[in-house]
Amino acid sequence: MTKVLIVDDSVFSQKIAANLIKKYMGDVELSFANDGEEGIELYEKLKPDFVITDLLMPKLSGQELIRRIKAHDKFAEIIVVSADVQKNIREEVEAYNILSFLNKPLQDEKAQLICNLMREKIHG
């Protein structure tokens, strides 16, 4: 079973992401963190196959979350879904070799893209 950690300070965004991923991915185990600090803790505890994260969060930003996860596991598969589309931020985040960077809101088409990316990584 594919394990996915969703890190977003918006419970509404978490629910949308969860519903769409279940819809297109099927058999998936979802976990949720409400900020970057909780995201780090859960990443280390659960060892998820994929992390879907927002960038703008309290306590620890998505950029810092990505930096720390990648320092711990350079092969971590991270997908960013964020309303923060500043060019310099996007370039900084993409330099960490993330799987994808998508703009919020997350809708069917973007969720299908995420699920296809995850399937490609799982099945080679």
DSSP file with accessible surface (Angstrom, degrees, kcal/mol):
  #  RESIDUE AA STRUCTURE BP1 BP2  ACC     N-H-->O    O-->H-N    N-H-->O    O-->H-N    TCO  KAPPA ALPHA  PHI   PSI    X-CA   Y-CA   Z-CA
    1    1 A M              0   0  131      0, 0.0     2,-0.3     0, 0.0    27,-0.2   0.000 360.0 360.0 360.0 136.1    0.0    0.0    0.0
    2    2 A T  E     -a   28   0A  19     25,-1.0    27,-3.2    23,-0.1     2,-0.5  -0.596 360.0-148.1 -78.2 128.9    1.3    3.5   -0.9
    3    3 A K  E     -a   29   0A  60     -2,-0.3    47,-1.8    25,-0.2    46,-1.7  -0.885  16.5-175.7-103.1 126.2    1.8    5.8    2.1
    4    4 A V  E     -ab  30  50A   1     25,-2.8    27,-2.3    -2,-0.5     2,-0.5  -0.983  12.8-157.1-125.3 129.5    1.2    9.5    1.5
    5    5 A L  E     -ab  31  51A   0     45,-2.6    47,-3.0    -2,-0.4     2,-0.6  -0.923   8.4-159.8-104.9 122.7    1.7   12.3    4.0
    6    6 A I  E     -ab  32  52A   4     25,-2.9    27,-2.4    -2,-0.5     2,-0.6  -0.920   6.0-169.4-104.6 120.6   -0.2   15.5    3.4
    7    7 A V  E     +ab  33  53A   1     45,-3.2    47,-2.2    -2,-0.6     2,-0.3  -0.941  28.8 130.1-115.5 110.7    1.2   18.5    5.1
    8    8 A D        -     0   0   11     25,-2.3     6,-0.1    -2,-0.6    49,-0.1  -0.943  53.1-140.3-159.6 136.6   -1.0   21.6    5.0
    9    9 A D  S    S+     0   0   73     47,-0.3     2,-0.7    -2,-0.3     3,-0.1   0.603  87.4  82.8 -77.8  -7.3   -2.2   24.0    7.7
   10   10 A S     >  -     0   0   37      1,-0.2     4,-2.2     2,-0.0     5,-0.1  -0.856  61.9-164.3 -99.6 113.9   -5.7   24.1    6.1
   11   11 A V  H  > S+     0   0   75     -2,-0.7     4,-2.5     1,-0.2     5,-0.2   0.880  93.7  57.7 -61.6 -35.1   -7.9   21.1    7.1
   12   12 A F  H  > S+     0   0  147      1,-0.2     4,-2.3     2,-0.2    -1,-0.2   0.945 107.2  46.2 -59.7 -47.4  -10.1   22.0    4.1
   13   13 A S  H  > S+     0   0   30      1,-0.2     4,-2.6     2,-0.2    -1,-0.2   0.879 110.3  54.4 -63.9 -38.0   -7.1   21.6    1.8
   14   14 A Q  H  X S+     0   0   16     -4,-2.2     4,-2.8     2,-0.2    -1,-0.2   0.930 109.4  47.5 -59.4 -45.9   -6.2   18.3    3.5
   15   15 A K  H  X S+     0   0  132     -4,-2.5     4,-2.7     2,-0.2     5,-0.2   0.905 111.8  49.2 -65.2 -42.3   -9.7   16.9    2.9
   16   16 A I  H  X S+     0   0   53     -4,-2.3     4,-2.5     2,-0.2     5,-0.2   0.953 113.9  46.1 -61.4 -49.2   -9.8   18.0   -0.7
   17   17 A A  H  X S+     0   0    6     -4,-2.6     4,-2.7     1,-0.2     5,-0.2   0.930 113.5  49.7 -59.2 -45.7   -6.3   16.4   -1.4
   18   18 A A  H  X S+     0   0    5     -4,-2.8     4,-2.6    -5,-0.2     5,-0.2   0.932 111.9  46.9 -60.2 -48.7   -7.3   13.2    0.5
   19   19 A N  H  X S+     0   0  103     -4,-2.7     4,-2.1     1,-0.2    -1,-0.2   0.912 114.8  46.3 -62.1 -42.7  -10.6   12.8   -1.4
   20   20 A L  H  X S+     0   0   19     -4,-2.5     4,-2.0    -5,-0.2     5,-0.2   0.904 112.8  49.0 -69.1 -38.9   -9.0   13.4   -4.8
   21   21 A I  H  X>S+     0   0    0     -4,-2.7     4,-2.6    -5,-0.2     5,-0.5   0.934 112.3  48.2 -67.8 -42.0   -6.0   11.1   -4.1
   22   22 A K  H  X5S+     0   0  111     -4,-2.6     4,-1.7    -5,-0.2    -1,-0.2   0.907 110.4  54.1 -60.9 -39.9   -8.3    8.3   -2.9
   23   23 A K  H  <5S+     0   0  127     -4,-2.1    -2,-0.2    -5,-0.2    -1,-0.2   0.901 122.8  25.1 -61.3 -43.1  -10.5    8.9   -6.0
   24   24 A Y  H  <5S+     0   0   52     -4,-2.0    -1,-0.2    -5,-0.1    -2,-0.2   0.614 129.2  40.5-100.9 -14.6   -7.6    8.5   -8.5
   25   25 A M  H  <5S-     0   0   25     -4,-2.6     2,-0.7    -5,-0.2    -3,-0.2   0.701  78.2-170.9-107.3 -27.0   -5.1    6.3   -6.5
   26   26 A G     << +     0   0   47     -4,-1.7     2,-1.3    -5,-0.5    -1,-0.2  -0.599  66.6  47.8  76.6-110.8   -7.4    3.8   -4.8
   27   27 A D  S    S+     0   0  114     -2,-0.7   -25,-1.0     2,-0.0     2,-0.3  -0.492  79.9 137.1 -75.6  93.0   -5.5    1.8   -2.3
   28   28 A V  E     -a    2   0A  18     -2,-1.3     2,-0.6   -27,-0.2   -25,-0.2  -0.990  48.6-139.5-141.9 143.5   -3.6    4.5   -0.4
   29   29 A E  E     -a    3   0A  84    -27,-3.2   -25,-2.8    -2,-0.3     2,-0.4  -0.933  27.1-160.8-105.9 115.8   -2.8    5.1    3.3
   30   30 A L  E     -a    4   0A  30     -2,-0.6     2,-0.3   -27,-0.2   -25,-0.2  -0.792  12.4-178.8-103.1 139.3   -3.1    8.8    4.1
   31   31 A S  E     -a    5   0A  26    -27,-2.3   -25,-2.9    -2,-0.4     2,-0.4  -0.932  13.9-146.4-128.7 156.2   -1.6   10.7    7.0
   32   32 A F  E     -a    6   0A  75     -2,-0.3     2,-0.4   -27,-0.2   -25,-0.2  -0.968  13.6-174.7-131.3 140.0   -1.9   14.4    7.8
   33   33 A A  E     -a    7   0A   0    -27,-2.4   -25,-2.3    -2,-0.4     3,-0.1  -0.984  16.7-151.6-128.7 142.3    0.2   17.1    9.4
   34   34 A N  S    S+     0   0   68     -2,-0.4     2,-0.3   -27,-0.2   -27,-0.1   0.492  77.5   7.0 -93.2  -6.4   -1.0   20.6   10.2
   35   35 A D  S  > S-     0   0   13     22,-0.1     4,-2.2   -27,-0.1    24,-0.1  -0.965  85.4 -90.1-161.5 174.4    2.4   22.3    9.9
   36   36 A G  H  > S+     0   0    0     24,-1.1     4,-2.4    22,-0.8     5,-0.2   0.854 120.0  55.0 -63.3 -37.1    6.0   21.7    8.9
   37   37 A E  H  > S+     0   0   88     21,-0.3     4,-2.0     1,-0.2    -1,-0.2   0.946 111.7  43.5 -61.6 -48.1    7.1   20.7   12.4
   38   38 A E  H  > S+     0   0   60      1,-0.2     4,-2.8     2,-0.2     5,-0.2   0.876 110.7  58.2 -63.7 -35.9    4.4   18.0   12.6
   39   39 A G  H  X S+     0   0    0     -4,-2.2     4,-2.5     2,-0.2    -2,-0.2   0.909 105.7  48.1 -60.1 -43.6    5.3   17.0    9.0
   40   40 A I  H  X S+     0   0   19     -4,-2.4     4,-2.4     2,-0.2     5,-0.2   0.942 112.3  49.2 -61.9 -47.7    8.9   16.3   10.0
   41   41 A E  H  X S+     0   0  124     -4,-2.0     4,-2.0     1,-0.2    -2,-0.2   0.932 114.9  43.6 -58.6 -48.0    7.9   14.2   13.0
   42   42 A L  H  X S+     0   0   28     -4,-2.8     4,-3.4     2,-0.2     5,-0.4   0.869 110.1  56.3 -68.7 -35.2    5.4   12.2   11.0
   43   43 A Y  H  X S+     0   0   11     -4,-2.5     4,-2.1    -5,-0.2    -1,-0.2   0.947 111.4  43.3 -59.9 -47.1    7.8   11.8    8.1
   44   44 A E  H  < S+     0   0   94     -4,-2.4    -1,-0.2     1,-0.2    -2,-0.2   0.871 120.3  42.4 -67.0 -35.5   10.5   10.3   10.4
   45   45 A K  H  < S+     0   0  161     -4,-2.0    -2,-0.2    -5,-0.2    -1,-0.2   0.917 125.6  29.6 -76.9 -44.9    7.9    8.1   12.2
   46   46 A L  H  < S-     0   0   39     -4,-3.4    -3,-0.2    -5,-0.2    -2,-0.2   0.669  82.9-148.2 -94.2 -21.2    5.8    6.9    9.2
   47   47 A K     <  -     0   0  120     -4,-2.1   -44,-0.1    -5,-0.4    -4,-0.1   0.953  26.6-158.8  48.8  60.1    8.4    6.8    6.4
   48   48 A P        -     0   0   12      0, 0.0    29,-0.2     0, 0.0   -44,-0.2  -0.266  23.2-131.4 -68.8 157.1    5.8    7.7    3.7
   49   49 A D  S    S+     0   0   75    -46,-1.7    28,-0.5     1,-0.2     2,-0.3   0.809  91.2  18.5 -73.5 -32.0    6.4    6.9    0.0
   50   50 A F  E     -b    4   0A   5    -47,-1.8   -45,-2.6    26,-0.1     2,-0.4  -0.989  62.5-153.9-141.8 148.9    5.3   10.5   -0.9
   51   51 A V  E     -bc   5  78A   1     26,-2.3    28,-3.3    -2,-0.3     2,-0.5  -0.991   5.7-167.5-122.1 128.3    4.9   13.8    0.8
   52   52 A I  E     +bc   6  79A   5    -47,-3.0   -45,-3.2    -2,-0.4     2,-0.4  -0.981  24.4 176.9-112.1 118.6    2.4   16.4   -0.6
   53   53 A T  E     -bc   7  80A   2     26,-2.7    28,-2.5    -2,-0.5   -45,-0.2  -0.943  31.0-140.2-131.7 149.9    3.1   19.7    1.1
   54   54 A D        -     0   0    8    -47,-2.2    28,-0.2    -2,-0.4     3,-0.1  -0.472  16.4-144.9 -85.6 167.3    2.0   23.3    1.1
   55   55 A L  S    S+     0   0    0     -2,-0.2     7,-2.7     1,-0.2     2,-1.1   0.784  81.3  68.7-102.7 -39.9    4.6   26.1    1.4
   56   56 A L        +     0   0   93      5,-0.2   -47,-0.3     6,-0.1    -1,-0.2  -0.697  69.6 134.0 -89.7  97.7    2.9   28.7    3.5
   57   57 A M        -     0   0   23     -2,-1.1   -22,-0.1    -3,-0.1     5,-0.0  -0.981  53.3-105.0-141.6 155.1    2.5   27.2    7.0
   58   58 A P  S    S+     0   0   70      0, 0.0     2,-2.9     0, 0.0   -22,-0.8  -0.265  94.8  13.3 -73.3 167.2    3.0   28.3   10.6
   59   59 A K  S    S+     0   0  151    -24,-0.1     2,-0.4   -23,-0.1   -24,-0.1  -0.301 135.2  20.5  68.1 -59.6    5.9   27.1   12.8
   60   60 A L  S    S-     0   0   14     -2,-2.9   -24,-1.1     4,-0.0   -23,-0.1  -0.966  82.5-131.4-143.9 121.6    7.9   25.6    9.9
   61   61 A S     >  -     0   0   43     -2,-0.4     4,-2.5     1,-0.1    -5,-0.2  -0.204  25.1-111.6 -69.8 163.6    7.5   26.6    6.2
   62   62 A G  H  > S+     0   0    0     -7,-2.7     4,-2.8     1,-0.2     5,-0.2   0.876 118.4  56.3 -61.3 -37.9    7.2   24.1    3.4
   63   63 A Q  H  > S+     0   0   28     -8,-0.4     4,-2.6     1,-0.2    -1,-0.2   0.929 109.9  44.5 -59.9 -45.0   10.6   25.1    2.1
   64   64 A E  H  > S+     0   0   51      2,-0.2     4,-2.7     1,-0.2     5,-0.2   0.893 111.6  53.4 -68.1 -38.9   12.2   24.3    5.4
   65   65 A L  H  X S+     0   0    0     -4,-2.5     4,-2.7     2,-0.2     5,-0.2   0.947 111.4  45.9 -57.5 -48.4   10.2   21.0    5.7
   66   66 A I  H  X S+     0   0    1     -4,-2.8     4,-2.9     2,-0.2     5,-0.3   0.930 111.5  52.1 -62.5 -45.0   11.5   20.0    2.2
   67   67 A R  H  X S+     0   0  103     -4,-2.6     4,-1.9     1,-0.2    -1,-0.2   0.938 113.3  44.1 -57.6 -45.9   15.1   21.1    3.1
   68   68 A R  H  X S+     0   0  110     -4,-2.7     4,-1.6     2,-0.2    -1,-0.2   0.901 113.9  48.7 -69.2 -41.9   15.0   19.0    6.3
   69   69 A I  H  X S+     0   0    2     -4,-2.7     4,-3.0    -5,-0.2    -2,-0.2   0.944 113.1  47.9 -62.6 -45.7   13.4   15.9    4.7
   70   70 A K  H  < S+     0   0   23     -4,-2.9    -1,-0.2     1,-0.2    -2,-0.2   0.837 108.6  54.3 -66.0 -32.0   15.9   16.0    1.8
   71   71 A A  H  < S+     0   0   85     -4,-1.9     3,-0.2    -5,-0.3    -1,-0.2   0.869 116.2  39.6 -66.1 -34.4   18.8   16.4    4.2
   72   72 A H  H  < S+     0   0  104     -4,-1.6     2,-0.3     1,-0.3    -2,-0.2   0.837 138.0  10.7 -81.6 -37.0   17.6   13.2    6.0
   73   73 A D    ><  -     0   0   56     -4,-3.0     3,-2.0    -5,-0.2    -1,-0.3  -0.794  60.1-169.6-149.3  96.3   16.6   11.4    2.8
   74   74 A K  T 3  S+     0   0  146     -2,-0.3    -4,-0.1     1,-0.3    -3,-0.1   0.680  89.8  57.4 -66.0 -14.6   17.7   12.8   -0.6
   75   75 A F  T 3  S+     0   0  151      2,-0.1    -1,-0.3    -5,-0.1    -5,-0.1   0.373  75.1 133.5 -95.4   4.5   15.5   10.3   -2.4
   76   76 A A    <   -     0   0    3     -3,-2.0     2,-0.8    -7,-0.2   -26,-0.1  -0.279  56.7-131.2 -55.9 137.6   12.3   11.5   -0.7
   77   77 A E        +     0   0   49    -28,-0.5   -26,-2.3   -29,-0.2     2,-0.4  -0.851  34.0 177.5 -98.0 109.3    9.5   12.0   -3.2
   78   78 A I  E     -c   51   0A   1     -2,-0.8    21,-2.8    19,-0.2    22,-1.0  -0.948  16.5-169.3-122.0 133.9    7.9   15.4   -2.5
   79   79 A I  E     -cd  52 100A   0    -28,-3.3   -26,-2.7    -2,-0.4     2,-0.5  -0.983  13.7-148.6-119.3 129.9    5.1   17.2   -4.3
   80   80 A V  E     +cd  53 101A   0     20,-2.7    22,-3.4    -2,-0.4     2,-0.5  -0.855  16.1 178.6-101.0 129.9    4.4   20.8   -3.6
   81   81 A V  E     + d   0 102A   9    -28,-2.5     2,-0.3    -2,-0.5    22,-0.2  -0.946  29.0 146.9-126.9 106.5    0.8   22.1   -3.9
   82   82 A S  E     - d   0 103A   0     20,-2.2    22,-1.4    -2,-0.5   -28,-0.1  -0.978  57.8-140.5-145.5 153.4    0.9   25.8   -3.0
   83   83 A A  S    S+     0   0   63     -2,-0.3     2,-1.0    20,-0.2    20,-0.1   0.551  82.9  98.2 -85.5 -10.0   -0.7   29.2   -3.6
   84   84 A D        +     0   0   11      1,-0.1    -2,-0.1     2,-0.0    -1,-0.0  -0.690  42.3 161.9 -81.6 103.6    2.8   30.7   -3.3
   85   85 A V        +     0   0   77     -2,-1.0     2,-0.1     4,-0.1    -1,-0.1   0.075  13.7 145.4-114.5  24.7    3.9   31.0   -6.9
   86   86 A Q     >  -     0   0  108      1,-0.1     4,-2.7     2,-0.1     5,-0.2  -0.447  52.3-131.2 -63.0 133.1    6.7   33.5   -6.5
   87   87 A K  H  > S+     0   0  147      1,-0.2     4,-2.6     2,-0.2     5,-0.2   0.893 104.3  49.1 -56.1 -45.2    9.4   32.7   -9.1
   88   88 A N  H  > S+     0   0   98      2,-0.2     4,-2.2     1,-0.2    -1,-0.2   0.888 112.5  48.2 -66.1 -37.2   12.3   32.7   -6.6
   89   89 A I  H  > S+     0   0   19      2,-0.2     4,-2.6     1,-0.2     5,-0.2   0.941 111.9  49.6 -65.7 -46.0   10.5   30.5   -4.1
   90   90 A R  H  X S+     0   0   76     -4,-2.7     4,-2.9     1,-0.2    -2,-0.2   0.923 111.9  47.9 -60.0 -44.4    9.5   28.0   -6.8
   91   91 A E  H  X S+     0   0   99     -4,-2.6     4,-1.5    -5,-0.2    -1,-0.2   0.903 111.3  51.0 -64.0 -41.1   13.1   27.9   -8.1
   92   92 A E  H  < S+     0   0   89     -4,-2.2     4,-0.4    -5,-0.2    -2,-0.2   0.935 114.3  43.6 -61.0 -45.5   14.5   27.4   -4.6
   93   93 A V  H >< S+     0   0    0     -4,-2.6     3,-1.7     1,-0.2     5,-0.3   0.917 111.4  52.7 -68.4 -43.5   12.0   24.5   -3.9
   94   94 A E  H >< S+     0   0   81     -4,-2.9     3,-1.8     1,-0.3     4,-0.4   0.790  95.5  70.5 -66.0 -23.5   12.6   22.9   -7.3
   95   95 A A  T 3< S+     0   0   84     -4,-1.5    -1,-0.3     1,-0.3    -2,-0.2   0.724  86.4  68.1 -65.2 -17.6   16.3   22.9   -6.7
   96   96 A Y  T <  S-     0   0   69     -3,-1.7    -1,-0.3    -4,-0.4    -2,-0.2   0.319 117.1-112.3 -83.2   8.9   15.7   20.2   -4.0
   97   97 A N    <   +     0   0  124     -3,-1.8   -19,-0.2     1,-0.1    -2,-0.1   0.947  51.9 178.5  61.6  50.1   14.7   17.8   -6.8
   98   98 A I        -     0   0   18     -4,-0.4   -19,-0.2    -5,-0.3    -1,-0.1  -0.384  36.9-120.3 -77.9 164.4   11.1   17.6   -5.9
   99   99 A L  S    S-     0   0   35    -21,-2.8     2,-0.3     1,-0.3   -20,-0.2   0.893  82.1 -20.5 -74.0 -40.8    8.7   15.5   -8.0
  100  100 A S  E     -d   79   0A  24    -22,-1.0   -20,-2.7     2,-0.0     2,-0.4  -0.988  46.8-142.3-165.2 157.9    6.4   18.3   -9.0
  101  101 A F  E     +d   80   0A   7     -2,-0.3     2,-0.4   -22,-0.2   -20,-0.2  -0.975  27.7 177.1-129.5 113.9    5.2   21.9   -8.1
  102  102 A L  E     -d   81   0A  19    -22,-3.4   -20,-2.2    -2,-0.4     2,-0.3  -0.917  26.0-121.9-119.9 147.3    1.5   22.6   -8.6
  103  103 A N  E     -d   82   0A  63     -2,-0.4   -20,-0.2   -22,-0.2     7,-0.1  -0.639  43.9 -82.8 -86.1 141.8   -0.5   25.7   -7.9
  104  104 A K  S    S+     0   0   50    -22,-1.4     2,-0.1    -2,-0.3   -22,-0.1  -0.470  94.8  69.3 -71.2 154.0   -3.5   25.6   -5.6
  105  105 A P  S    S-     0   0   83      0, 0.0     2,-0.5     0, 0.0     5,-0.1   0.499  74.1-141.7 -81.7 154.7   -6.4   24.9   -5.7
  106  106 A L        +     0   0   19     -2,-0.1     2,-0.2   -25,-0.1    -2,-0.1  -0.714  31.9 169.0 -82.0 122.0   -6.0   21.2   -6.2
  107  107 A Q     >  -     0   0  100     -2,-0.5     4,-2.8   -87,-0.0     5,-0.2  -0.746  50.1 -81.4-125.9 179.7   -8.6   20.0   -8.6
  108  108 A D  H  > S+     0   0   65     -2,-0.2     4,-2.7     1,-0.2     5,-0.2   0.875 124.8  50.3 -49.4 -50.5   -9.3   16.7  -10.5
  109  109 A E  H  > S+     0   0  159      1,-0.2     4,-1.9     2,-0.2    -1,-0.2   0.915 114.5  43.3 -60.4 -44.3   -6.9   17.4  -13.3
  110  110 A K  H  > S+     0   0   45     -3,-0.2     4,-2.5     2,-0.2    -1,-0.2   0.880 112.8  53.3 -69.5 -36.7   -4.0   18.2  -10.9
  111  111 A A  H  X S+     0   0    0     -4,-2.8     4,-2.7     2,-0.2    -2,-0.2   0.901 107.6  51.1 -65.3 -39.6   -4.9   15.3   -8.7
  112  112 A Q  H  X S+     0   0   84     -4,-2.7     4,-2.6    -5,-0.2    -1,-0.2   0.919 109.5  50.9 -61.8 -42.1   -4.8   12.9  -11.7
  113  113 A L  H  X S+     0   0   80     -4,-1.9     4,-2.5    -5,-0.2    -2,-0.2   0.936 110.9  48.1 -60.4 -46.6   -1.3   14.3  -12.5
  114  114 A I  H  X S+     0   0    0     -4,-2.5     4,-2.5     1,-0.2    -2,-0.2   0.937 112.9  47.8 -59.5 -47.5   -0.1   13.7   -8.9
  115  115 A C  H  X S+     0   0    0     -4,-2.7     4,-2.7     1,-0.2    -1,-0.2   0.889 110.9  51.1 -64.9 -37.7   -1.5   10.2   -8.9
  116  116 A N  H  X S+     0   0   73     -4,-2.6     4,-2.5     2,-0.2    -1,-0.2   0.911 110.2  49.9 -63.9 -42.5    0.1    9.4  -12.3
  117  117 A L  H  X S+     0   0   34     -4,-2.5     4,-2.0     2,-0.2    -2,-0.2   0.923 112.0  48.0 -60.3 -44.3    3.5   10.7  -11.0
  118  118 A M  H  X S+     0   0    0     -4,-2.5     4,-2.4     2,-0.2    -2,-0.2   0.934 111.2  49.8 -64.4 -44.0    3.2    8.5   -7.9
  119  119 A R  H  X S+     0   0   82     -4,-2.7     4,-2.9     1,-0.2    -1,-0.2   0.910 109.2  52.3 -60.4 -42.7    2.2    5.4   -9.9
  120  120 A E  H  X S+     0   0  127     -4,-2.5     4,-0.9     1,-0.2    -1,-0.2   0.904 111.6  46.6 -60.2 -41.4    5.2    6.0  -12.3
  121  121 A K  H  < S+     0   0  109     -4,-2.0    -1,-0.2     3,-0.2    -2,-0.2   0.885 115.4  45.7 -68.1 -38.3    7.6    6.2   -9.3
  122  122 A I  H  < S+     0   0   67     -4,-2.4    -2,-0.2     1,-0.2    -1,-0.2   0.925 123.2  33.0 -70.8 -44.7    6.1    3.1   -7.6
  123  123 A H  H  <        0   0  149     -4,-2.9    -1,-0.2    -5,-0.2    -2,-0.2   0.383 360.0 360.0 -97.8   2.7    6.0    0.9  -10.8
  124  124 A G     <        0   0  101     -4,-0.9    -3,-0.2    -5,-0.2    -4,-0.1   0.838 360.0 360.0  73.4 360.0    9.1    2.3  -12.4
